[in-house]
Amino acid sequence: MNISIHIERLILDGLSLAQRDRSRLQAAIEEELARLLANGSLAVDLCTPGMLPRLTGGTLELTGDEEPRLLGKRIAEAIYGGIGV
């Protein structure tokens, strides 16, 4: 199965992230989400072709001092929580 995901906007309320850390965060999210999708499966209602205009992922608590790679991993896990099983 081929899966194509396009995240137009990822809203991270309350997160203050330095400009220099944004690309590291993005790379970490992409890497972990790809790993989770390759090793897991999609929710049943997402297994049919089509587009979803919006999808709500899980939530996570932030301490304010997360390193971008770890934060990206946690964000990907929250996203996967909304699409995977």
DSSP file (Angstrom, degrees, kcal/mol; ACC not computed):
  #  RESIDUE AA STRUCTURE BP1 BP2  ACC     N-H-->O    O-->H-N    N-H-->O    O-->H-N    TCO  KAPPA ALPHA  PHI   PSI    X-CA   Y-CA   Z-CA
    1    1 A M              0   0    0      0, 0.0     2,-0.5     0, 0.0     0, 0.0   0.000 360.0 360.0 360.0 132.6    0.0    0.0    0.0
    2    2 A N        -     0   0    0      2,-0.0     2,-0.5     0, 0.0     0, 0.0  -0.844 360.0-165.3 -96.8 133.5    1.3    3.4   -0.9
    3    3 A I        -     0   0    0     -2,-0.5     2,-0.5     2,-0.0    34,-0.0  -0.973   5.9-169.5-121.9 131.0    0.5    6.2    1.6
    4    4 A S        -     0   0    0     -2,-0.5     2,-0.5     2,-0.0    -2,-0.0  -0.981   6.7-176.2-121.5 122.6    0.8    9.9    0.8
    5    5 A I        -     0   0    0     -2,-0.5     2,-0.5     2,-0.0    -2,-0.0  -0.970   6.6-174.7-120.8 129.7    0.5   12.4    3.6
    6    6 A H        -     0   0    0     -2,-0.5     2,-0.8     0, 0.0    -2,-0.0  -0.972   5.6-166.4-122.9 115.0    0.6   16.1    3.2
    7    7 A I        +     0   0    0     -2,-0.5     3,-0.2     1,-0.2    -2,-0.0  -0.873   8.3 178.3-102.3 104.5    0.6   18.2    6.3
    8    8 A E  S    S+     0   0    0     -2,-0.8     2,-0.4     1,-0.3    -1,-0.2   0.894  71.2   8.1 -72.9 -40.3   -0.2   21.7    5.3
    9    9 A R        -     0   0    0      2,-0.0     2,-0.5     0, 0.0    -1,-0.3  -0.986  58.2-164.9-147.6 132.6   -0.2   23.1    8.7
   10   10 A L        -     0   0    0     -2,-0.4     2,-0.6    -3,-0.2    -3,-0.0  -0.970  17.1-151.8-118.1 114.5    0.8   21.7   12.1
   11   11 A I        -     0   0    0     -2,-0.5     2,-0.5     1,-0.0    -2,-0.0  -0.774  15.1-179.5 -94.2 121.2   -0.5   23.8   15.0
   12   12 A L    >   -     0   0    0     -2,-0.6     3,-1.7     3,-0.1    -1,-0.0  -0.756  18.3-154.3-119.9  81.3    1.6   23.5   18.1
   13   13 A D  T 3  S+     0   0    0     -2,-0.5     3,-0.1     1,-0.3    -2,-0.0  -0.302  74.8   8.2 -59.4 131.8   -0.1   25.8   20.6
   14   14 A G  T 3  S+     0   0    0      1,-0.2     2,-0.6    -2,-0.0    -1,-0.3   0.513  93.1 130.1  80.0   5.7    2.1   27.2   23.3
   15   15 A L    <   -     0   0    0     -3,-1.7     2,-0.7     2,-0.0    -1,-0.2  -0.832  40.5-163.0 -99.4 121.6    5.3   26.0   21.8
   16   16 A S        +     0   0    0     -2,-0.6     2,-0.4    -3,-0.1    -3,-0.0  -0.909  17.8 176.3-102.0 115.8    8.1   28.5   21.5
   17   17 A L        -     0   0    0     -2,-0.7     5,-0.1    51,-0.0    -2,-0.0  -0.979  29.5-121.7-128.2 127.9   10.7   27.1   19.0
   18   18 A A    >>  -     0   0    0     -2,-0.4     3,-1.6     1,-0.1     4,-0.7  -0.341  26.5-118.5 -63.6 145.7   13.8   28.9   17.8
   19   19 A Q  H >> S+     0   0    0      1,-0.3     3,-1.1     2,-0.2     4,-0.5   0.863 113.5  58.4 -52.9 -40.1   14.0   29.3   14.0
   20   20 A R  H 34 S+     0   0    0      1,-0.2     4,-0.4     2,-0.1    -1,-0.3   0.715 104.9  51.1 -67.1 -20.1   17.2   27.2   13.9
   21   21 A D  H <> S+     0   0    0     -3,-1.6     4,-2.3     1,-0.1    -1,-0.2   0.570  87.3  83.8 -93.1 -10.0   15.4   24.2   15.5
   22   22 A R  H <X S+     0   0    0     -3,-1.1     4,-2.6    -4,-0.7     5,-0.2   0.893  90.0  48.0 -63.9 -42.2   12.4   24.1   13.1
   23   23 A S  H  X S+     0   0    0     -4,-0.5     4,-2.4     2,-0.2    -1,-0.2   0.877 112.3  49.9 -68.6 -35.4   14.1   22.1   10.3
   24   24 A R  H  > S+     0   0    0     -4,-0.4     4,-2.1     2,-0.2    -2,-0.2   0.900 111.9  48.8 -66.7 -39.6   15.4   19.6   12.9
   25   25 A L  H  X S+     0   0    0     -4,-2.3     4,-2.3     2,-0.2    -2,-0.2   0.936 111.7  48.8 -64.0 -46.6   11.9   19.3   14.4
   26   26 A Q  H  X S+     0   0    0     -4,-2.6     4,-2.5     1,-0.2    -2,-0.2   0.921 111.5  49.3 -59.8 -45.6   10.3   18.8   10.9
   27   27 A A  H  X S+     0   0    0     -4,-2.4     4,-2.6     1,-0.2    -1,-0.2   0.895 110.8  50.4 -61.7 -40.8   12.9   16.1   10.0
   28   28 A A  H  X S+     0   0    0     -4,-2.1     4,-2.3     2,-0.2     5,-0.3   0.895 110.7  49.0 -66.2 -39.9   12.3   14.3   13.2
   29   29 A I  H  X S+     0   0    0     -4,-2.3     4,-2.6     2,-0.2     5,-0.3   0.947 113.4  46.6 -63.2 -48.2    8.5   14.3   12.7
   30   30 A E  H  X S+     0   0    0     -4,-2.5     4,-2.2     1,-0.2    -2,-0.2   0.915 113.8  48.2 -60.7 -44.9    8.8   13.0    9.1
   31   31 A E  H  X S+     0   0    0     -4,-2.6     4,-2.0    -5,-0.2    -1,-0.2   0.932 115.8  42.1 -63.3 -47.9   11.3   10.3   10.1
   32   32 A E  H  X S+     0   0    0     -4,-2.3     4,-2.7     2,-0.2    -2,-0.2   0.891 113.7  51.4 -70.9 -38.7    9.3    9.0   13.0
   33   33 A L  H  X S+     0   0    0     -4,-2.6     4,-2.5    -5,-0.3    -1,-0.2   0.904 110.3  49.9 -64.9 -40.1    5.9    9.2   11.3
   34   34 A A  H  X S+     0   0    0     -4,-2.2     4,-2.2    -5,-0.3    -1,-0.2   0.910 111.8  49.0 -62.4 -41.7    7.3    7.2    8.3
   35   35 A R  H  X S+     0   0    0     -4,-2.0     4,-1.8     2,-0.2    -2,-0.2   0.928 112.0  47.8 -63.5 -45.6    8.7    4.6   10.7
   36   36 A L  H  X S+     0   0    0     -4,-2.7     4,-1.5     1,-0.2    -2,-0.2   0.905 113.6  47.2 -63.3 -41.9    5.4    4.3   12.5
   37   37 A L  H  < S+     0   0    0     -4,-2.5    -1,-0.2     1,-0.2    -2,-0.2   0.863 111.5  51.1 -69.0 -35.0    3.4    4.0    9.3
   38   38 A A  H  < S+     0   0    0     -4,-2.2    -1,-0.2    -5,-0.2    -2,-0.2   0.834 119.9  35.2 -69.5 -31.9    5.8    1.4    7.9
   39   39 A N  H  < S+     0   0    0     -4,-1.8    -2,-0.2    -5,-0.2    -1,-0.2   0.567 121.8  39.8 -99.7 -11.1    5.6   -0.8   11.0
   40   40 A G  S  < S-     0   0    0     -4,-1.5     2,-0.3    -5,-0.2    -3,-0.1  -0.213  78.5-110.0-117.3-154.0    2.0   -0.2   11.9
   41   41 A S        -     0   0    0     -2,-0.1    44,-1.7     0, 0.0     2,-0.2  -0.938  25.1-104.8-142.7 165.7   -1.4    0.1   10.2
   42   42 A L  B     -A   84   0A   0     -2,-0.3    42,-0.3    42,-0.2     5,-0.1  -0.544  43.3 -92.5 -90.1 155.3   -4.0    2.7    9.5
   43   43 A A    >   -     0   0    0     40,-3.1     3,-2.1    -2,-0.2     4,-0.3  -0.357  43.4-110.8 -59.9 148.1   -7.3    3.1   11.2
   44   44 A V  G >  S+     0   0    0      1,-0.3     3,-1.7     2,-0.2     4,-0.2   0.866 116.3  55.4 -54.0 -44.4  -10.0    1.2    9.2
   45   45 A D  G 3  S+     0   0    0      1,-0.3    -1,-0.3     2,-0.1     3,-0.2   0.566 105.8  54.4 -71.4  -5.8  -11.8    4.4    8.1
   46   46 A L  G <  S+     0   0    0     -3,-2.1    -1,-0.3     1,-0.1    -2,-0.2   0.396  85.2  83.7-102.1   1.1   -8.6    5.6    6.5
   47   47 A C  S <  S+     0   0    0     -3,-1.7    -2,-0.1    -4,-0.3    -1,-0.1   0.520  75.0  81.4 -84.4  -4.2   -7.9    2.5    4.4
   48   48 A T  S    S-     0   0    0     -3,-0.2     0, 0.0    -4,-0.2     0, 0.0  -0.805  93.8 -98.0 -99.3 144.8  -10.2    3.7    1.6
   49   49 A P  S    S+     0   0    0      0, 0.0     2,-0.2     0, 0.0    -1,-0.1  -0.214  73.6  87.4 -59.5 147.8   -8.8    6.1   -1.0
   50   50 A G        -     0   0    0     -4,-0.1     2,-0.4     2,-0.0    -2,-0.0  -0.801  67.6 -85.1 147.1 173.9   -9.7    9.8   -0.5
   51   51 A M        -     0   0    0     -2,-0.2     3,-0.1     2,-0.0     0, 0.0  -0.860  22.8-151.2-113.4 146.2   -8.7   13.0    1.1
   52   52 A L        -     0   0    0     -2,-0.4     3,-0.1     1,-0.1    -2,-0.0  -0.974   6.0-153.7-113.5 126.7   -9.4   14.2    4.6
   53   53 A P  S    S+     0   0    0      0, 0.0     2,-0.3     0, 0.0    -1,-0.1   0.758  80.4  10.1 -70.6 -21.8   -9.6   18.0    5.0
   54   54 A R        -     0   0    0     -3,-0.1     2,-0.4     2,-0.0     0, 0.0  -0.989  59.2-174.4-158.0 144.8   -8.7   17.8    8.6
   55   55 A L        -     0   0    0     -2,-0.3     2,-0.5    -3,-0.1    28,-0.1  -0.983  16.8-143.9-144.6 130.9   -7.5   15.2   11.1
   56   56 A T        -     0   0    0     -2,-0.4     2,-0.1    26,-0.2    -2,-0.0  -0.837  18.2-164.1 -98.4 127.1   -7.0   15.6   14.8
   57   57 A G        -     0   0    0     -2,-0.5    22,-0.3     1,-0.2    21,-0.1  -0.146  31.2 -76.8 -91.2-167.7   -4.1   13.8   16.4
   58   58 A G        -     0   0    0     20,-2.7     2,-0.3    17,-0.2    -1,-0.2  -0.087  44.5-112.8 -80.2-174.9   -3.4   13.1   20.0
   59   59 A T        -     0   0    0     19,-0.0     2,-0.3    22,-0.0    -1,-0.1  -0.836  25.5-169.7-118.8 159.1   -2.3   15.5   22.7
   60   60 A L        -     0   0    0     -2,-0.3     2,-0.4     2,-0.0    15,-0.0  -0.995  22.0-122.2-148.2 150.3    1.0   15.7   24.6
   61   61 A E        -     0   0    0     -2,-0.3     2,-0.4     2,-0.0    -2,-0.0  -0.762  26.3-151.7 -92.4 134.8    2.2   17.6   27.6
   62   62 A L        -     0   0    0     -2,-0.4    -2,-0.0     1,-0.1     9,-0.0  -0.841  16.7-162.9-108.9 144.0    5.3   19.8   27.1
   63   63 A T        -     0   0    0     -2,-0.4    -1,-0.1     0, 0.0    -2,-0.0   0.629  44.6-118.5 -95.1 -17.0    7.9   20.7   29.8
   64   64 A G  S    S+     0   0    0      0, 0.0   -48,-0.1     0, 0.0    -2,-0.0   0.304  99.3  73.9  99.1  -9.5    9.3   23.5   27.7
   65   65 A D        +     0   0    0      2,-0.1     2,-0.2     0, 0.0    -3,-0.0   0.031  60.4 144.2-125.5  28.4   12.8   22.2   27.4
   66   66 A E        -     0   0    0      1,-0.1    -4,-0.0     2,-0.1     0, 0.0  -0.454  51.4-122.7 -70.5 137.7   12.3   19.4   24.8
   67   67 A E     >  -     0   0    0     -2,-0.2     4,-2.8     1,-0.1     3,-0.3  -0.591  27.7-115.8 -73.9 140.8   15.1   18.8   22.4
   68   68 A P  H  > S+     0   0    0      0, 0.0     4,-2.6     0, 0.0     5,-0.2   0.822 112.0  51.1 -53.5 -39.1   13.8   19.1   18.8
   69   69 A R  H  > S+     0   0    0      2,-0.2     4,-1.9     1,-0.2     5,-0.1   0.930 114.7  42.2 -66.7 -43.7   14.5   15.4   17.8
   70   70 A L  H  > S+     0   0    0     -3,-0.3     4,-2.2     2,-0.2    -1,-0.2   0.908 115.1  50.6 -68.2 -41.0   12.7   14.1   20.9
   71   71 A L  H  X S+     0   0    0     -4,-2.8     4,-2.5     1,-0.2    -2,-0.2   0.913 109.0  52.1 -62.2 -42.7    9.9   16.6   20.5
   72   72 A G  H  X S+     0   0    0     -4,-2.6     4,-2.4    -5,-0.3    -1,-0.2   0.890 108.8  50.7 -60.6 -40.2    9.5   15.6   16.8
   73   73 A K  H  X S+     0   0    0     -4,-1.9     4,-2.0     2,-0.2    -1,-0.2   0.916 111.6  47.2 -62.7 -44.1    9.3   11.9   17.8
   74   74 A R  H  X S+     0   0    0     -4,-2.2     4,-1.8     2,-0.2    -2,-0.2   0.881 111.8  50.3 -66.9 -38.5    6.6   12.7   20.4
   75   75 A I  H  X S+     0   0    0     -4,-2.5     4,-2.5     2,-0.2    -2,-0.2   0.923 109.7  50.9 -65.6 -43.6    4.6   14.8   17.9
   76   76 A A  H  X S+     0   0    0     -4,-2.4     4,-3.0     1,-0.2    -2,-0.2   0.895 108.6  52.1 -60.3 -40.1    4.8   12.1   15.3
   77   77 A E  H  X S+     0   0    0     -4,-2.0     4,-1.6     2,-0.2    -1,-0.2   0.883 109.7  49.3 -63.6 -38.1    3.5    9.6   17.9
   78   78 A A  H  X S+     0   0    0     -4,-1.8   -20,-2.7     2,-0.2     4,-0.6   0.904 112.1  47.8 -67.7 -41.4    0.6   12.0   18.6
   79   79 A I  H >X S+     0   0    0     -4,-2.5     3,-1.7   -22,-0.3     4,-0.7   0.946 111.4  50.3 -62.2 -47.8   -0.2   12.3   14.9
   80   80 A Y  H >X S+     0   0    0     -4,-3.0     4,-3.5     1,-0.3     3,-0.9   0.831  99.6  66.3 -60.8 -31.3   -0.1    8.6   14.4
   81   81 A G  H 3< S+     0   0    0     -4,-1.6    -1,-0.3     1,-0.3    -2,-0.2   0.764 103.3  47.3 -60.0 -24.7   -2.4    8.2   17.4
   82   82 A G  H << S+     0   0    0     -3,-1.7    -1,-0.3    -4,-0.6    -2,-0.2   0.609 126.2  25.0 -91.0 -13.6   -5.1    9.9   15.2
   83   83 A I  H << S+     0   0    0     -3,-0.9   -40,-3.1    -4,-0.7    -2,-0.2   0.577 110.5  66.9-125.1 -15.8   -4.5    7.8   12.1
   84   84 A G  B  <   A   42   0A   0     -4,-3.5   -42,-0.2   -42,-0.3   -40,-0.1  -0.438 360.0 360.0-105.5 176.9   -3.0    4.5   13.2
   85   85 A V              0   0    0    -44,-1.7   -43,-0.1    -2,-0.1    -1,-0.1   0.324 360.0 360.0-129.1 360.0   -4.1    1.5   15.2
